[in-house]
Amino acid sequence: MSKYFVDGQEYETPLKGLVITNDTDKKNVLCLNPTDNEWKRFFEADPYWVDPEFKRAIFLYAYENNLSEVEHVAYVTWKDVQNSNGEREIQLDSEDRAYLNGLLTQRFLEYDSVEMY
């Protein structure tokens, strides 16, 4: 399981069950969402993440020169545009990194094949 930190404490979370759902304005930054819409199970130790008043997002960053390889993953919570808690980077374990690399490979193979036609 991958690790994240809240108030100096280390916690673990699995990232399997996340899928790429949206692009951002940068080709190498993608949004992840849970397939079952159960957001709370991922970063349940973070009080902002589980607070229903906060919006949340998980970002998958690929290397700009290798879009099929994960650079890092981070999550963010916010109430409004001016009130964000900033991104919290997740320390990926090898299993979650391999899973996310698979998602990227699938995404960009599909993307590249669409661009070719």
N, C-alpha and C positions, 0 to 999 in steps of 0.2 A: 504494500500500500504506500501511496505517496504521502509526504508530510507537509503540514502547514503549521504556522505559528500564530497564536493569539495571546497577547499580553505576556510574551516571553515563554509560554508553555507550548510544547510540541504535541501535535495531534496527528492522527493518520486518517486517510480517506482513500477509498478506491475510486478510480476514475472510469472504470468500465461501466458502460451504460450511458456514457455521454456520446453524443454524435454532433457532427458539424451541421449547423443549421443556417448560419448567415455569414456573408462576407462583410468586411468593413471597407473603409476607403483605402486600406493598404492590402495589397494582394497576399501578403504573408501573415496577416492577422485575421483569424476566423473566430466566430462565436460557437461555443459548445452549449448544448442543452441536454438534459436528461431525456431518454427515450420515454420514460414513464411519467414525466413532469413532476417527479418527487425531488425538488431542489434541496430540501432540508437535509437529506441523507448524506450530502457531500461534505459540508463544512459545518456540521451541527454544533461544534464547540464555539463558533463565532456568533456572539449574540446579535450582531447586525445582520448576519446572513439569515438567521431564522426569524428575525423580527418582520412581521407581515407589512409593516409600514415602509420597509426598505425594498427597493428594487435591487436586482442582482444580475450579474453576468459572469461568464467564465470565458476567458480569451485564450486561444491557442496561437502561439507565435511560432511560425516556421522560419528557418533561415532564409534570408532574401535570395541567396545564391543556390539554395537547395530546398525547394518548397515541399519536398517529401520527408523532411527531417525536422523534428520538434526542436526549437530553440529553448522555449520555456512555456509554462502555463501559469496564468494568474487569474485571480477572481477579484471582483470589486462589488461594493454595495454603495447605494446612494439613496437619499430621499428626494433630492432635486438636483438639477445641473450644478448648482453652486455648492452643494453639500454632499461631497463624496468622501468616503473613507479611504480612498486611494487603493491602488492595486496591491494585492498580497500575492507574492510569488509562491508557487507550490514546488517543493522539492520532489521531483519525479523518481520513482523507483524504476528498475529496468523493465518490469512487466507493464506498468502503465505507459512508459515511454514507447515500448514496442507496440502497444495497442494504439496509441495516438499516432505513431509513425504510419501504421496501417491505415488509419483514417485519412491521413494526409495523402498517402500514396493513392488511395482509392479516389479521393477528391480531385487531385490534380491530374490523374490519368483520365478521368471523365472530362474534366475541364479542358485538357489539351486536345482530346479527341473531338470535342464539340467545336473548338476553335479551328481545327484542321478543315472542317467542312464548310 
